[in-house]
């Protein structure tokens, strides 16, 4: 592997700063499979690591996000008429 193609993993704090999210939100999204993430460790508690190139590509792609959905409790879709 050449050093030019090597990309370091970063933690949730770095991704959170990049996305203007909290680290807890980033970790929750990783657990739910909503963002590209790499779990390390065995058992229930994982250490989540990320590649910034994957995060950037995911959030800047023009493809619709499969996990995106409208919250049924949203006033715009609740079915109530004014």
C-alpha distance (Angstrom), angle and dihedral (degrees) to the residues before:
residue distance angle dihedral
X1 . . .
X2 3.78 . .
X3 3.79 119.3 .
X4 3.81 89.4 -124.2
X5 3.82 91.8 67.2
X6 3.81 95.3 42.9
X7 3.78 116.6 106.4
X8 3.79 122.7 -174.2
X9 3.77 120.9 -129.5
X10 3.80 116.8 -117.9
X11 3.79 130.6 -156.0
X12 3.80 130.4 -116.3
X13 3.81 92.4 -93.6
X14 3.82 91.9 62.6
X15 3.80 92.3 46.9
X16 3.80 91.1 45.9
X17 3.79 91.4 54.0
X18 3.81 91.2 48.1
X19 3.82 92.8 50.1
X20 3.82 97.5 35.1
X21 3.81 89.7 -120.2
X22 3.77 129.3 124.7
X23 3.82 118.2 -99.7
X24 3.83 88.5 -117.1
X25 3.81 90.5 57.1
X26 3.80 91.6 49.5
X27 3.82 91.6 50.2
X28 3.80 92.0 47.4
X29 3.81 90.8 50.3
X30 3.81 89.3 49.8
X31 3.82 92.0 51.0
X32 3.81 90.8 50.7
X33 3.81 92.1 47.9
X34 3.79 93.1 -117.6
X35 3.80 95.1 128.9
X36 3.81 132.6 31.5
X37 3.79 107.5 -88.9
X38 3.78 140.5 155.8
X39 3.82 118.1 -139.2
X40 3.79 118.8 -149.2
X41 3.77 122.6 -165.9
X42 3.76 136.7 34.9
X43 3.75 130.9 -94.9
X44 3.76 128.9 29.4
X45 3.80 98.2 -42.9
X46 3.78 112.6 68.8
X47 3.75 131.3 -178.6
X48 3.78 106.7 -131.6
X49 3.79 121.2 -146.7
X50 3.76 129.5 -179.7
X51 3.78 140.6 -161.9
X52 3.77 111.5 -133.9
X53 3.80 92.0 -145.6
X54 3.82 89.5 59.3
X55 3.80 92.8 46.0
X56 3.81 91.9 48.3
X57 3.82 92.8 47.4
X58 3.80 91.7 46.9
X59 3.80 95.2 52.4
X60 3.79 96.4 39.7
X61 3.80 98.6 45.2
X62 3.77 116.5 110.5
X63 3.81 91.6 -139.3
X64 3.80 116.6 110.8
X65 3.78 113.3 -105.1
X66 3.80 110.4 -115.4
X67 3.79 93.7 -149.0
X68 3.80 94.4 51.0
X69 3.76 111.6 108.6
X70 3.77 138.0 161.1
X71 3.78 114.0 -104.3
X72 3.79 106.9 -117.0
X73 3.79 89.6 -141.4
X74 3.76 92.7 60.0
X75 3.82 113.6 120.9
X76 3.81 90.1 -131.9
X77 3.82 92.7 61.4
X78 3.80 103.3 25.2
X79 3.81 92.4 104.2
X80 3.79 93.5 -122.1
X81 3.78 115.8 136.5
X82 3.78 122.3 -148.1
